[in-house]
Amino acid sequence: VRHSIKHIRGDNVEFEDGKVHQFDAIVFATGYKSTVRTWLQ
């Protein structure tokens, strides 16, 4: 988990905190609903 993305240029991603990291792949996920309480006790 990272800060909010400011720019994506090729495989370099610049974050709102000013840090730049290189990634091979980026996975965006939406619609996540946690079910952890049903299986974690």
MODELLER restraints for C-alpha pairs under 7 A, 6 or more apart:
rsr = mdl.restraints
at = mdl.atoms
rsr.add(forms.Gaussian(group=physical.xy_distance, feature=features.Distance(at['CA:3:A'], at['CA:15:A']), mean=5.96, stdev=0.5))
rsr.add(forms.Gaussian(group=physical.xy_distance, feature=features.Distance(at['CA:3:A'], at['CA:16:A']), mean=6.33, stdev=0.5))
rsr.add(forms.Gaussian(group=physical.xy_distance, feature=features.Distance(at['CA:3:A'], at['CA:17:A']), mean=6.87, stdev=0.5))
rsr.add(forms.Gaussian(group=physical.xy_distance, feature=features.Distance(at['CA:4:A'], at['CA:15:A']), mean=5.71, stdev=0.5))
rsr.add(forms.Gaussian(group=physical.xy_distance, feature=features.Distance(at['CA:4:A'], at['CA:16:A']), mean=5.57, stdev=0.5))
rsr.add(forms.Gaussian(group=physical.xy_distance, feature=features.Distance(at['CA:5:A'], at['CA:14:A']), mean=6.14, stdev=0.5))
rsr.add(forms.Gaussian(group=physical.xy_distance, feature=features.Distance(at['CA:5:A'], at['CA:15:A']), mean=4.41, stdev=0.5))
rsr.add(forms.Gaussian(group=physical.xy_distance, feature=features.Distance(at['CA:5:A'], at['CA:16:A']), mean=5.92, stdev=0.5))
rsr.add(forms.Gaussian(group=physical.xy_distance, feature=features.Distance(at['CA:6:A'], at['CA:14:A']), mean=5.54, stdev=0.5))
rsr.add(forms.Gaussian(group=physical.xy_distance, feature=features.Distance(at['CA:6:A'], at['CA:15:A']), mean=4.96, stdev=0.5))
rsr.add(forms.Gaussian(group=physical.xy_distance, feature=features.Distance(at['CA:6:A'], at['CA:16:A']), mean=5.26, stdev=0.5))
rsr.add(forms.Gaussian(group=physical.xy_distance, feature=features.Distance(at['CA:7:A'], at['CA:13:A']), mean=5.91, stdev=0.5))
rsr.add(forms.Gaussian(group=physical.xy_distance, feature=features.Distance(at['CA:7:A'], at['CA:14:A']), mean=5.14, stdev=0.5))
rsr.add(forms.Gaussian(group=physical.xy_distance, feature=features.Distance(at['CA:7:A'], at['CA:15:A']), mean=6.95, stdev=0.5))
rsr.add(forms.Gaussian(group=physical.xy_distance, feature=features.Distance(at['CA:8:A'], at['CA:14:A']), mean=6.37, stdev=0.5))
rsr.add(forms.Gaussian(group=physical.xy_distance, feature=features.Distance(at['CA:11:A'], at['CA:22:A']), mean=5.48, stdev=0.5))
rsr.add(forms.Gaussian(group=physical.xy_distance, feature=features.Distance(at['CA:11:A'], at['CA:23:A']), mean=5.50, stdev=0.5))
rsr.add(forms.Gaussian(group=physical.xy_distance, feature=features.Distance(at['CA:11:A'], at['CA:24:A']), mean=6.55, stdev=0.5))
rsr.add(forms.Gaussian(group=physical.xy_distance, feature=features.Distance(at['CA:12:A'], at['CA:20:A']), mean=6.57, stdev=0.5))
rsr.add(forms.Gaussian(group=physical.xy_distance, feature=features.Distance(at['CA:12:A'], at['CA:21:A']), mean=5.67, stdev=0.5))
rsr.add(forms.Gaussian(group=physical.xy_distance, feature=features.Distance(at['CA:12:A'], at['CA:22:A']), mean=4.43, stdev=0.5))
rsr.add(forms.Gaussian(group=physical.xy_distance, feature=features.Distance(at['CA:12:A'], at['CA:23:A']), mean=6.47, stdev=0.5))
rsr.add(forms.Gaussian(group=physical.xy_distance, feature=features.Distance(at['CA:13:A'], at['CA:20:A']), mean=5.49, stdev=0.5))
rsr.add(forms.Gaussian(group=physical.xy_distance, feature=features.Distance(at['CA:13:A'], at['CA:21:A']), mean=5.44, stdev=0.5))
rsr.add(forms.Gaussian(group=physical.xy_distance, feature=features.Distance(at['CA:13:A'], at['CA:22:A']), mean=6.21, stdev=0.5))
rsr.add(forms.Gaussian(group=physical.xy_distance, feature=features.Distance(at['CA:14:A'], at['CA:20:A']), mean=4.34, stdev=0.5))
rsr.add(forms.Gaussian(group=physical.xy_distance, feature=features.Distance(at['CA:14:A'], at['CA:21:A']), mean=6.67, stdev=0.5))
